[in-house]
Amino acid sequence: MSPVPPLWLVRCGEALNTPDYLVVGHVTRDLVSGGYRIGGTATYAAMTARALGYRVAILTSAASDLPLEETFAGIALRCVPAAASTTFENIYYDGHRRQYVRSVAAPLVPEHVPPEWRGARIVHLGPLVQEVDPAMADLFPAATFVGVTPQGWLRHWDEAGLVSAQAWGSAGYVLKRADAMVLSLEDVGGDQAELERYLAMARLAAVTQSWQGAVLHCGGRCVTIPAYNVPEVDPTGAGDVFAAAFFIRLTETGDAEEAGRFANAAASFSIQGEGYSAIAGRAAVEERLRNGELRRA
């Protein structure tokens, strides 16, 4: 295990004694034409939770090249210093995407979570590059809702940085504690059998399916939640927005189907703008639930 860095960078929002929503994972530098955008599960989930009225905290790692103060105003953020920020690049060949990891920030271990953050109402473990120690799952009290988006535990990259899928070795350990999981078939490299293996371990899972919505798996039941019929500008981060909204509404209602509908409504806004620019607040999400047009199969 890597030693805990002696220096913390505490930025962006006022210190929170206990946040409502804590997300753990790397904020990323996503290369795009002409520069980069800040992204990653931590970014999209935190922005969603803040828009829904929650006091939010992020535990992450990055270098000083990211404008975190500007991006996360109003969100408490603790950043483990790193020589480089986690950086992704997507390259397209004949309509197919190849994803590359260009650099990786520091790992995140239980010792990095301050005591005052360990009583958060909701904890979202959102690894992208194997950076979140699976032991995080057991760090929080039983009353804390632990949600997981495991794509970073399912991701491998070669010496050139080319990303491919790999088996999730800590799945049994993490899912024994997790209250809910959100993932997609793409996260497991399209391997349906591997997806089914993880679903069998989870108490509750939502499998996102892009424009087809999501399928909930709970207690041997599968329930399809349709997506909304809206124009798509940028689907980046929609699964992370869905996950954050799903975890939040599930803790509020205890109703997985209601949470799934709410999460699809929230995600439908995020795809209507570039990056996280179109993430909507609660009033807009509830209005879409009442009056939005669902996609037909």
Backbone bond lengths (Angstrom), bond angles and torsions (degrees), N, CA, C in turn:
res aa  C-N    CA-C-N  psi(-1)  N-CA   C-N-CA  omega(-1)  CA-C   N-CA-C  phi
1 M - - - 1.461 - - 1.520 109.31 -
2 S 1.313 117.01 136.62 1.447 120.94 179.75 1.526 110.00 -70.04
3 P 1.327 118.05 143.87 1.458 119.84 177.18 1.519 110.85 -66.32
4 V 1.327 116.32 150.70 1.449 120.83 178.46 1.514 109.02 -71.07
5 P 1.333 119.33 124.99 1.455 120.55 179.88 1.522 110.90 -58.22
6 P 1.321 118.56 143.72 1.454 121.05 -176.98 1.522 113.42 -75.73
7 L 1.349 117.57 -14.94 1.451 121.16 -174.23 1.513 110.77 -114.49
8 W 1.328 115.64 130.33 1.459 121.46 173.35 1.511 109.21 -105.91
9 L 1.301 116.43 142.88 1.448 121.65 167.36 1.523 106.20 -106.19
10 V 1.322 117.00 111.20 1.457 121.69 -178.40 1.519 106.81 -110.10
11 R 1.332 116.20 115.03 1.446 118.19 -170.35 1.518 111.56 -140.99
12 C 1.302 114.37 174.98 1.458 126.47 163.76 1.523 115.19 83.99
13 G 1.301 120.07 -58.79 1.455 120.61 -178.00 1.512 110.53 -125.62
14 E 1.314 116.09 173.76 1.453 119.15 175.28 1.525 109.12 -67.38
15 A 1.341 115.21 150.17 1.463 119.48 178.51 1.527 109.36 -61.49
16 L 1.311 116.33 136.98 1.455 121.28 178.41 1.515 109.28 -105.26
17 N 1.331 116.66 132.25 1.454 118.46 174.48 1.525 109.45 -63.99
18 T 1.326 116.27 -50.22 1.461 121.71 176.40 1.519 108.31 -144.37
19 P 1.328 118.48 112.05 1.465 119.98 179.33 1.523 111.03 -72.97
20 D 1.327 115.71 159.00 1.458 120.16 172.46 1.526 110.31 -75.61
21 Y 1.330 114.94 -39.64 1.466 121.22 -173.04 1.524 108.13 -133.40
22 L 1.322 116.37 118.49 1.459 122.46 177.63 1.517 108.67 -114.78
23 V 1.329 116.60 124.70 1.465 120.54 176.43 1.524 108.23 -114.41
24 V 1.328 115.49 135.63 1.462 122.78 -176.96 1.520 108.98 -118.57
25 G 1.322 116.53 120.02 1.461 120.88 178.96 1.512 110.03 161.38
26 H 1.316 116.13 167.89 1.462 120.81 -177.41 1.516 112.99 -76.02
27 V 1.315 115.70 129.98 1.455 121.86 161.33 1.526 106.20 -73.80
28 T 1.330 117.53 134.87 1.466 119.54 -170.56 1.524 113.25 -114.68
29 R 1.303 112.63 161.34 1.464 122.91 173.31 1.525 105.40 -107.43
30 D 1.327 117.01 105.06 1.460 122.12 -175.81 1.527 109.01 -99.96
31 L 1.326 116.70 114.28 1.456 120.67 -176.77 1.524 110.78 -72.22
32 V 1.320 115.81 131.55 1.464 122.72 177.37 1.524 107.51 -134.07
33 S 1.306 116.52 170.60 1.458 120.40 -179.99 1.523 110.54 -57.17
34 G 1.303 116.36 121.09 1.455 120.93 177.84 1.509 115.35 87.39
35 G 1.327 118.75 1.99 1.460 119.10 179.49 1.513 112.72 161.07
36 Y 1.337 116.85 -132.78 1.468 120.70 -178.87 1.522 109.39 -152.36
37 R 1.346 114.57 163.31 1.460 122.40 171.36 1.512 108.27 -124.59
38 I 1.314 116.18 148.86 1.458 120.23 172.33 1.522 108.23 -78.52
39 G 1.327 115.93 131.72 1.451 119.98 -177.93 1.508 111.60 -147.75
40 G 1.332 115.00 -153.66 1.456 121.29 -178.86 1.516 112.11 99.49
41 T 1.312 115.52 156.29 1.463 121.17 178.65 1.514 111.86 -53.99
42 A 1.334 117.21 -43.53 1.461 120.32 -178.42 1.520 111.24 -57.71
43 T 1.320 116.72 -40.11 1.463 120.74 -179.29 1.516 111.29 -67.20
44 Y 1.322 117.62 -53.99 1.463 120.81 -175.35 1.527 111.79 -66.87
45 A 1.320 117.59 -39.34 1.462 120.35 179.92 1.520 110.87 -67.74
46 A 1.339 117.20 -42.81 1.463 120.52 -179.81 1.520 111.32 -64.43
47 M 1.327 116.67 -42.99 1.460 120.44 179.27 1.531 110.77 -62.73
48 T 1.324 116.40 -38.11 1.466 120.59 179.02 1.516 111.03 -66.45
49 A 1.333 116.78 -48.42 1.463 120.40 -178.90 1.521 110.85 -61.64
50 R 1.332 117.29 -40.34 1.463 120.06 177.41 1.528 110.85 -63.12
51 A 1.337 117.07 -43.72 1.464 120.80 -179.79 1.528 112.01 -63.36
52 L 1.328 116.44 -27.28 1.466 121.05 -180.00 1.526 112.59 -88.76
53 G 1.338 116.51 6.50 1.455 120.66 171.89 1.509 116.08 95.33
54 Y 1.324 117.71 14.19 1.458 121.31 -178.14 1.527 111.61 -96.14
55 R 1.331 115.41 150.12 1.463 121.04 171.60 1.526 106.68 -82.14
56 V 1.316 116.84 122.23 1.459 121.55 -165.49 1.524 110.95 -118.68
57 A 1.314 114.97 144.61 1.467 122.34 173.73 1.522 109.00 -133.96
58 I 1.325 115.59 146.99 1.462 122.80 177.64 1.520 108.73 -124.33
59 L 1.330 116.08 132.21 1.463 121.85 166.62 1.517 106.90 -107.56
60 T 1.325 117.09 120.22 1.452 120.75 -174.62 1.517 109.96 -146.55
61 S 1.323 115.56 -175.03 1.464 122.58 172.64 1.513 107.47 -144.41
62 A 1.336 115.90 138.62 1.458 120.88 179.28 1.514 108.87 -164.25
63 A 1.317 114.96 164.64 1.457 120.90 173.17 1.523 109.01 -87.08
64 S 1.306 115.79 177.66 1.465 120.34 -177.14 1.519 112.98 -78.54
65 D 1.344 117.93 6.00 1.469 120.30 -177.94 1.518 113.40 -83.26
66 L 1.319 118.40 -4.89 1.462 121.04 -179.28 1.530 110.44 -102.99
67 P 1.332 118.56 134.84 1.469 122.07 179.49 1.528 111.45 -80.55
68 L 1.309 116.28 68.83 1.456 120.41 -173.33 1.523 112.62 -66.34
69 E 1.349 116.40 -37.01 1.470 118.82 -178.67 1.521 111.42 -59.61
70 E 1.311 116.92 -42.95 1.462 121.04 -179.36 1.522 111.53 -70.66
71 T 1.311 116.16 -40.79 1.463 120.45 -174.05 1.520 112.40 -71.44
72 F 1.334 116.77 -39.61 1.464 120.10 -170.90 1.524 112.76 -111.16
73 A 1.305 117.40 35.26 1.463 120.66 175.89 1.526 109.73 -56.24
74 G 1.330 115.44 130.91 1.458 119.83 -179.94 1.510 114.88 86.97
75 I 1.328 116.97 -0.03 1.464 122.36 178.24 1.524 108.14 -118.49
76 A 1.325 116.90 130.86 1.461 120.32 176.82 1.520 108.84 -73.68
77 L 1.318 116.72 130.95 1.459 120.08 -175.84 1.520 110.33 -137.77
78 R 1.308 115.58 130.30 1.459 121.52 172.41 1.521 107.78 -116.99
79 C 1.312 114.77 125.64 1.459 121.05 -172.40 1.521 109.71 -120.48
80 V 1.329 116.01 119.93 1.458 120.78 174.38 1.525 107.59 -75.60
81 P 1.317 119.07 122.80 1.468 120.62 -177.55 1.527 112.14 -58.92
82 A 1.323 115.53 144.16 1.463 121.34 179.97 1.519 109.15 -144.47
83 A 1.318 115.44 155.89 1.464 120.31 178.60 1.520 111.31 -71.71
84 A 1.342 116.74 -27.32 1.460 121.46 179.85 1.518 108.72 -145.90
85 S 1.321 116.51 152.06 1.459 121.68 173.97 1.525 109.19 -85.35
86 T 1.316 116.61 149.92 1.462 119.95 174.77 1.528 108.66 -62.92
87 T 1.328 115.68 124.22 1.457 121.74 -172.89 1.524 110.25 -127.20
88 F 1.343 115.65 131.28 1.455 122.34 177.51 1.524 109.94 -115.91
89 E 1.332 115.18 149.32 1.456 120.83 172.06 1.517 108.69 -137.74
90 N 1.322 116.53 131.59 1.463 122.38 176.30 1.521 109.09 -105.28
91 I 1.321 116.69 126.12 1.457 122.51 178.86 1.518 107.89 -120.87
92 Y 1.336 116.11 133.16 1.458 121.11 -174.10 1.534 110.35 -108.89
93 Y 1.342 114.75 131.23 1.456 122.63 177.05 1.524 108.27 -126.18
94 D 1.329 116.93 117.43 1.466 121.21 176.99 1.522 112.32 50.43
95 G 1.323 115.35 40.83 1.449 120.03 177.15 1.512 115.14 83.72
96 H 1.335 118.20 0.07 1.465 121.42 179.45 1.533 109.65 -109.06
97 R 1.315 115.03 140.19 1.460 120.13 -177.61 1.523 111.49 -92.88
98 R 1.325 114.79 134.39 1.455 120.95 167.67 1.520 107.20 -115.84
99 Q 1.313 116.04 127.49 1.459 120.84 -178.93 1.517 110.01 -105.52
100 Y 1.327 115.28 136.81 1.459 121.53 -178.82 1.530 110.11 -124.32
101 V 1.330 115.74 140.84 1.458 122.74 169.31 1.516 106.89 -96.07
102 R 1.335 116.78 118.24 1.463 120.85 -177.00 1.523 112.54 -95.87
103 S 1.311 118.09 -26.62 1.470 121.47 176.06 1.520 108.49 -162.51
104 V 1.331 115.85 159.74 1.463 121.75 -175.47 1.530 109.15 -134.54
105 A 1.323 116.87 131.70 1.462 122.59 177.24 1.534 109.86 -78.21
106 A 1.318 117.04 -167.09 1.469 122.33 -172.99 1.528 111.73 -78.77
107 P 1.334 116.97 152.08 1.468 120.15 175.81 1.518 111.51 -67.93
108 L 1.336 115.66 157.36 1.460 122.83 179.61 1.520 108.70 -116.16
109 V 1.324 116.38 121.69 1.461 122.24 -175.00 1.527 109.58 -122.27
110 P 1.346 118.51 163.63 1.465 120.32 -176.68 1.521 114.56 -53.02
111 E 1.324 117.35 -34.98 1.461 120.16 -178.86 1.518 112.94 -63.18
112 H 1.314 117.90 -17.26 1.458 120.82 179.26 1.521 113.10 -77.98
113 V 1.326 118.23 -17.08 1.463 121.09 -177.72 1.521 108.75 -83.90
114 P 1.334 118.59 116.08 1.470 119.78 -179.44 1.519 111.24 -64.86
115 P 1.329 117.81 147.96 1.470 120.56 -177.72 1.516 113.28 -53.56
116 E 1.333 117.78 -36.73 1.460 119.99 -176.35 1.526 112.66 -71.61
117 W 1.335 117.42 -12.37 1.464 120.51 177.84 1.533 112.54 -95.99
118 R 1.305 117.27 -7.33 1.470 119.50 -172.62 1.523 113.60 -78.55
119 G 1.337 116.83 -8.74 1.458 120.24 176.19 1.508 112.81 -101.06
120 A 1.338 117.54 20.81 1.465 120.99 179.77 1.525 110.44 -56.70
121 R 1.317 115.48 145.85 1.462 119.99 179.69 1.524 110.77 -66.01
122 I 1.337 116.65 -42.10 1.462 122.74 179.92 1.522 108.28 -128.65
123 V 1.325 116.61 131.48 1.460 121.94 172.69 1.517 108.00 -118.11
124 H 1.313 115.63 128.81 1.460 122.36 -179.59 1.522 108.06 -114.37
125 L 1.318 116.75 112.38 1.466 121.96 176.22 1.522 107.36 -91.35
126 G 1.346 116.03 113.07 1.459 120.76 -173.29 1.517 112.91 -128.93
127 P 1.343 118.32 67.61 1.464 120.45 -179.99 1.522 112.01 -68.67
128 L 1.336 115.24 151.88 1.458 121.73 176.04 1.517 112.57 -123.07
129 V 1.336 117.05 -31.00 1.468 121.37 -175.78 1.531 110.40 -138.18
130 Q 1.333 116.29 44.44 1.465 121.68 179.66 1.530 112.31 64.80
131 E 1.351 117.50 19.26 1.459 119.47 -171.16 1.522 114.68 -81.55
132 V 1.339 118.14 -20.39 1.457 121.37 -176.68 1.526 109.56 -92.08
133 D 1.315 116.13 119.14 1.463 121.15 177.98 1.533 108.62 -62.35
134 P 1.341 118.91 125.73 1.469 119.89 178.97 1.522 113.46 -56.05
135 A 1.333 117.70 -22.82 1.465 120.67 178.33 1.526 112.30 -62.36
136 M 1.319 117.61 -15.98 1.466 120.95 175.53 1.529 111.09 -56.58
137 A 1.314 117.19 -31.05 1.461 120.25 -175.90 1.512 112.52 -60.38
138 D 1.321 117.28 -30.28 1.463 121.12 -177.41 1.514 113.56 -99.50
139 L 1.318 117.43 7.89 1.465 120.46 -175.63 1.521 112.72 -78.77
140 F 1.323 117.51 -25.14 1.455 121.13 -167.96 1.527 111.50 -102.14
141 P 1.335 117.32 153.14 1.472 120.17 -177.74 1.525 111.88 -65.51
142 A 1.319 115.08 163.12 1.462 120.63 -176.36 1.520 112.35 -60.38
143 A 1.331 117.33 -29.01 1.460 120.47 -178.42 1.526 112.73 -72.64
144 T 1.315 117.86 -16.75 1.460 121.40 -179.67 1.520 109.95 -78.73
145 F 1.319 115.98 132.20 1.465 121.40 174.06 1.525 107.61 -79.31
146 V 1.327 116.47 124.92 1.465 121.72 178.34 1.521 108.72 -110.76
147 G 1.333 115.98 115.17 1.453 122.21 175.37 1.517 110.10 -108.46
148 V 1.318 116.10 147.37 1.467 120.96 -174.30 1.518 110.36 -130.91
149 T 1.324 116.30 132.34 1.468 122.62 165.30 1.530 105.52 -117.82
150 P 1.323 118.40 100.12 1.469 121.76 -163.58 1.523 116.21 -87.47
151 Q 1.336 119.15 14.15 1.467 119.26 -171.49 1.523 112.86 -55.21
152 G 1.316 118.22 -34.67 1.464 119.58 -178.52 1.508 114.36 -73.69
153 W 1.333 117.29 -19.37 1.472 120.69 173.12 1.522 110.98 -83.66
154 L 1.330 116.55 -11.57 1.462 122.41 -179.64 1.529 112.16 -103.37
155 R 1.321 115.91 8.88 1.466 120.85 -171.63 1.525 110.57 -114.38
156 H 1.330 114.80 133.61 1.468 123.25 176.12 1.519 107.71 -127.09
157 W 1.313 117.26 153.40 1.464 120.56 174.90 1.522 109.36 -141.81
158 D 1.331 115.23 147.03 1.461 120.42 -176.70 1.526 110.60 -88.72
159 E 1.325 116.83 -170.88 1.458 120.79 -176.15 1.523 112.23 -63.66
160 A 1.320 116.58 -26.75 1.468 120.18 177.50 1.521 112.13 -84.78
161 G 1.334 116.58 -5.82 1.456 121.20 -178.98 1.503 114.92 92.60
162 L 1.349 118.57 -0.46 1.458 121.75 -177.87 1.531 110.24 -67.77
163 V 1.322 115.34 126.05 1.462 121.85 -174.66 1.524 110.94 -85.73
164 S 1.330 115.47 140.01 1.460 122.18 171.75 1.532 107.90 -144.13
165 A 1.318 115.72 170.42 1.462 120.43 -178.82 1.521 110.41 -84.99
166 Q 1.329 114.89 150.71 1.459 120.53 173.72 1.523 108.88 -143.04
167 A 1.325 116.43 164.41 1.464 120.81 179.09 1.528 109.78 -67.54
168 W 1.317 115.30 147.72 1.466 122.71 179.32 1.527 108.11 -92.26
169 G 1.325 115.56 97.38 1.454 120.23 -173.46 1.513 114.71 -66.55
170 S 1.325 118.14 -30.27 1.464 121.45 -176.67 1.526 112.58 -97.01
171 A 1.328 118.04 14.58 1.469 120.98 -174.32 1.521 112.31 -57.60
172 G 1.313 118.14 -46.72 1.459 120.46 -178.24 1.512 111.96 -61.04
173 Y 1.316 116.35 -41.16 1.466 121.66 -179.66 1.519 111.08 -65.93
174 V 1.330 117.02 -49.61 1.459 121.34 -176.33 1.526 111.29 -68.64
175 L 1.314 117.58 -45.14 1.457 120.60 -174.89 1.521 113.14 -73.45
176 K 1.319 117.58 -16.38 1.465 119.98 173.74 1.523 110.36 -64.63
177 R 1.339 116.89 -30.87 1.469 121.66 179.85 1.530 112.94 -97.63
178 A 1.312 117.73 -32.61 1.461 120.95 -172.09 1.530 111.82 -64.12
179 D 1.313 116.00 140.66 1.461 121.50 177.44 1.518 112.01 -84.44
180 A 1.335 117.14 -28.22 1.462 120.57 179.81 1.520 109.47 -158.82
181 M 1.327 115.06 153.33 1.459 122.30 179.81 1.519 108.52 -132.79
182 V 1.337 115.96 142.38 1.458 121.75 173.05 1.517 107.92 -126.74
183 L 1.332 117.34 128.50 1.459 122.33 178.56 1.516 109.15 -155.05
184 S 1.323 116.59 178.36 1.464 121.55 179.14 1.520 109.16 -132.74
185 L 1.329 115.83 165.47 1.460 120.51 176.18 1.528 110.07 -62.93
186 E 1.312 117.14 -33.36 1.468 121.14 177.67 1.521 111.65 -61.24
187 D 1.336 116.77 -33.65 1.467 120.37 -179.70 1.523 112.51 -61.28
188 V 1.329 117.04 -28.42 1.468 121.10 -179.83 1.529 111.17 -103.61
189 G 1.313 116.66 22.22 1.459 120.98 177.43 1.505 114.27 66.46
190 G 1.353 117.01 25.61 1.458 120.95 179.42 1.516 114.58 79.04
191 D 1.330 118.05 9.69 1.466 122.53 -177.18 1.528 109.41 -87.03
192 Q 1.333 117.21 100.19 1.463 121.36 -176.65 1.525 111.88 -63.00
193 A 1.318 116.91 -38.18 1.472 119.81 -179.88 1.522 110.77 -63.96
194 E 1.331 116.42 -39.84 1.469 119.88 178.60 1.525 110.05 -66.86
195 L 1.315 116.94 -40.97 1.461 120.09 176.50 1.519 111.03 -59.25
196 E 1.322 117.30 -45.41 1.462 121.05 -179.65 1.523 111.42 -61.88
197 R 1.312 116.47 -33.80 1.475 120.03 179.09 1.523 110.85 -62.75
198 Y 1.318 117.20 -43.27 1.464 120.00 179.38 1.522 111.78 -71.86
199 L 1.322 116.50 -37.06 1.459 119.64 178.34 1.523 111.20 -61.51
200 A 1.325 116.77 -35.25 1.465 120.71 179.84 1.523 111.97 -67.41
201 M 1.320 117.31 -24.35 1.467 121.39 -179.76 1.532 112.33 -85.18
202 A 1.329 117.48 -22.16 1.460 121.80 -170.83 1.521 112.35 -85.73
203 R 1.320 116.30 144.77 1.466 120.85 173.20 1.523 110.32 -68.19
204 L 1.323 115.13 -43.09 1.460 122.50 -179.17 1.521 106.88 -149.38
205 A 1.323 116.38 134.30 1.461 120.01 179.41 1.515 110.09 -140.87
206 A 1.333 114.28 148.55 1.454 121.47 172.07 1.520 107.39 -122.22
207 V 1.325 116.09 126.13 1.460 121.54 177.21 1.524 107.05 -103.27
208 T 1.324 116.95 112.35 1.457 120.60 -179.66 1.523 109.74 -79.24
209 Q 1.343 115.14 144.46 1.475 121.39 -174.76 1.520 111.97 -134.57
210 S 1.330 116.43 40.28 1.459 121.88 176.27 1.534 109.90 53.51
211 W 1.349 117.40 -128.43 1.461 121.33 -175.41 1.518 113.40 -66.95
212 Q 1.352 117.40 -11.34 1.461 120.90 178.86 1.529 112.26 -86.95
213 G 1.325 117.62 -2.48 1.457 120.23 178.46 1.514 112.23 92.77
214 A 1.324 116.70 -133.84 1.464 121.27 -176.96 1.518 109.30 -149.26
215 V 1.332 114.69 156.95 1.465 121.12 175.71 1.517 108.06 -120.33
216 L 1.329 116.67 125.44 1.455 122.11 177.92 1.522 109.81 -91.39
217 H 1.317 116.03 137.72 1.464 122.76 178.30 1.528 107.95 -122.80
218 C 1.319 115.93 114.48 1.465 120.14 -177.94 1.522 109.92 -153.42
219 G 1.330 115.95 124.56 1.458 120.08 175.67 1.506 114.24 57.73
220 G 1.329 117.54 34.16 1.445 121.03 179.58 1.519 114.33 84.11
221 R 1.329 117.38 -1.54 1.464 122.01 179.14 1.518 110.35 -101.41
222 C 1.329 115.73 146.25 1.458 122.22 174.27 1.526 107.93 -122.22
223 V 1.315 117.04 126.74 1.455 122.03 -178.89 1.522 108.21 -127.04
224 T 1.324 116.72 124.86 1.459 121.47 178.53 1.518 109.93 -88.16
225 I 1.335 115.72 129.78 1.456 122.43 177.55 1.522 107.27 -112.41
226 P 1.324 118.94 110.92 1.472 120.29 -175.50 1.520 112.75 -69.88
227 A 1.335 115.15 152.78 1.455 121.92 176.91 1.528 109.69 -84.52
228 Y 1.325 114.65 172.36 1.458 120.39 179.42 1.525 110.74 -95.88
229 N 1.317 115.56 148.65 1.456 121.88 -178.67 1.530 108.98 -87.76
230 V 1.331 115.79 93.01 1.459 121.62 -179.41 1.530 108.39 -134.59
231 P 1.326 117.72 154.64 1.469 119.71 177.09 1.528 110.88 -68.76
232 E 1.324 115.82 135.93 1.464 120.69 -177.68 1.523 110.28 -98.76
233 V 1.330 115.17 125.34 1.459 122.11 175.34 1.519 110.55 -103.17
234 D 1.336 116.41 -46.67 1.462 121.51 -177.09 1.523 108.74 -154.03
235 P 1.344 118.30 112.95 1.469 120.20 -178.61 1.528 114.19 -81.42
236 T 1.336 117.57 -3.16 1.461 120.87 -176.80 1.526 110.67 -56.22
237 G 1.324 116.46 129.63 1.455 121.77 175.59 1.508 115.50 81.68
238 A 1.330 118.55 -2.55 1.463 119.74 -176.66 1.528 111.56 -61.83
239 G 1.335 116.92 -37.04 1.461 119.21 178.20 1.511 112.54 -65.23
240 D 1.334 116.82 -33.98 1.465 120.94 178.53 1.527 110.76 -72.56
241 V 1.329 116.81 -37.79 1.460 120.50 174.90 1.524 109.62 -63.24
242 F 1.331 116.22 -45.30 1.471 120.27 176.45 1.525 110.19 -55.40
243 A 1.329 116.78 -48.03 1.464 120.46 -175.93 1.518 111.95 -60.65
244 A 1.337 116.95 -47.90 1.462 119.88 -178.74 1.524 110.88 -62.41
245 A 1.333 117.00 -45.52 1.460 120.29 179.18 1.527 111.27 -64.56
246 F 1.325 116.53 -37.36 1.469 121.12 178.93 1.528 110.94 -64.72
247 F 1.326 117.14 -47.66 1.466 120.49 179.90 1.529 110.72 -61.67
248 I 1.323 116.21 -42.07 1.456 120.17 -178.58 1.519 111.52 -65.17
249 R 1.320 116.67 -50.10 1.467 118.95 -177.11 1.526 111.74 -68.68
250 L 1.319 116.86 -31.01 1.468 120.22 177.34 1.519 110.75 -64.89
251 T 1.333 117.52 -41.51 1.466 119.54 178.60 1.528 111.00 -70.25
252 E 1.324 116.42 -28.57 1.467 119.24 -179.76 1.521 112.78 -75.72
253 T 1.335 117.33 -34.46 1.469 120.57 -171.64 1.519 114.31 -117.09
254 G 1.328 118.11 -25.00 1.454 120.90 -173.22 1.513 113.25 72.40
255 D 1.319 118.05 8.47 1.467 123.74 -174.97 1.525 108.50 -112.41
256 A 1.335 116.98 109.55 1.465 120.80 -175.53 1.524 112.02 -65.59
257 E 1.326 117.83 -38.57 1.464 119.35 -178.97 1.524 111.32 -68.82
258 E 1.317 117.00 -40.85 1.465 120.20 175.08 1.525 110.13 -61.84
259 A 1.336 116.28 -41.61 1.466 120.06 178.58 1.524 111.11 -63.65
260 G 1.321 117.33 -38.74 1.456 121.02 178.83 1.515 112.13 -64.86
261 R 1.323 116.88 -42.18 1.472 120.10 177.99 1.529 110.71 -64.45
262 F 1.314 116.20 -43.38 1.463 121.62 179.11 1.529 110.12 -62.23
263 A 1.326 116.50 -43.66 1.464 120.86 -178.99 1.521 111.71 -65.08
264 N 1.333 117.99 -40.44 1.461 120.51 176.77 1.524 111.28 -63.44
265 A 1.324 116.68 -38.57 1.463 119.72 177.48 1.521 110.64 -64.33
266 A 1.327 117.71 -43.11 1.462 120.99 178.31 1.521 111.17 -63.23
267 A 1.325 116.90 -44.36 1.467 121.00 -178.75 1.524 111.28 -65.56
268 S 1.324 117.24 -30.04 1.462 119.67 -178.27 1.528 111.88 -64.60
269 F 1.313 117.60 -28.60 1.463 120.05 175.67 1.525 111.08 -73.53
270 S 1.327 116.51 -40.02 1.465 119.46 -172.55 1.522 112.33 -62.78
271 I 1.336 118.41 -30.09 1.462 120.26 -177.89 1.529 112.41 -80.24
272 Q 1.326 116.74 -4.49 1.465 120.55 -177.00 1.531 113.15 -89.12
273 G 1.325 117.64 1.21 1.460 121.53 178.10 1.504 110.85 -145.93
274 E 1.329 117.01 168.55 1.454 121.98 179.25 1.529 110.42 -72.87
275 G 1.326 115.94 137.57 1.456 120.45 176.53 1.517 111.40 57.19
276 Y 1.340 115.43 -132.76 1.467 120.40 -178.75 1.528 111.83 -99.55
277 S 1.332 117.79 15.24 1.458 121.46 -172.93 1.527 114.02 -66.67
278 A 1.330 117.51 -24.04 1.467 120.07 -173.97 1.528 113.33 -106.15
279 I 1.319 118.28 9.79 1.467 120.05 178.26 1.521 109.47 -59.50
280 A 1.330 116.40 131.70 1.468 121.54 -170.06 1.523 112.09 -104.14
281 G 1.325 115.07 157.25 1.450 122.22 174.04 1.515 112.63 -81.61
282 R 1.320 115.44 178.14 1.459 121.06 -173.36 1.528 112.65 -64.18
283 A 1.320 117.24 -41.15 1.466 119.03 -177.06 1.524 110.87 -61.64
284 A 1.344 116.97 -41.77 1.462 119.98 179.57 1.523 111.38 -66.99
285 V 1.331 116.69 -39.75 1.464 120.58 179.05 1.528 110.05 -63.15
286 E 1.313 116.53 -44.77 1.470 119.60 -179.63 1.523 111.60 -65.86
287 E 1.330 117.23 -34.94 1.462 120.14 176.50 1.527 110.80 -64.77
288 R 1.326 116.82 -40.59 1.473 119.32 178.12 1.523 110.69 -66.93
289 L 1.304 117.81 -35.94 1.464 120.29 175.94 1.526 110.80 -59.48
290 R 1.316 116.86 -38.65 1.475 120.45 -178.50 1.520 112.15 -76.33
291 N 1.333 115.77 -39.65 1.469 118.13 -167.91 1.511 115.90 -126.59
292 G 1.321 118.53 -0.20 1.459 120.78 -178.15 1.517 112.65 -70.84
293 E 1.323 115.19 153.45 1.454 121.58 179.27 1.520 110.40 -92.84
294 L 1.314 117.28 122.43 1.456 122.67 179.90 1.530 110.25 -81.26
295 R 1.314 115.61 147.88 1.456 119.92 173.69 1.524 110.14 -71.54
296 R 1.295 115.72 144.14 1.452 120.19 177.57 1.525 109.45 -96.86
297 A 1.312 116.61 144.64 1.469 121.16 -178.81 1.521 110.54 -65.30
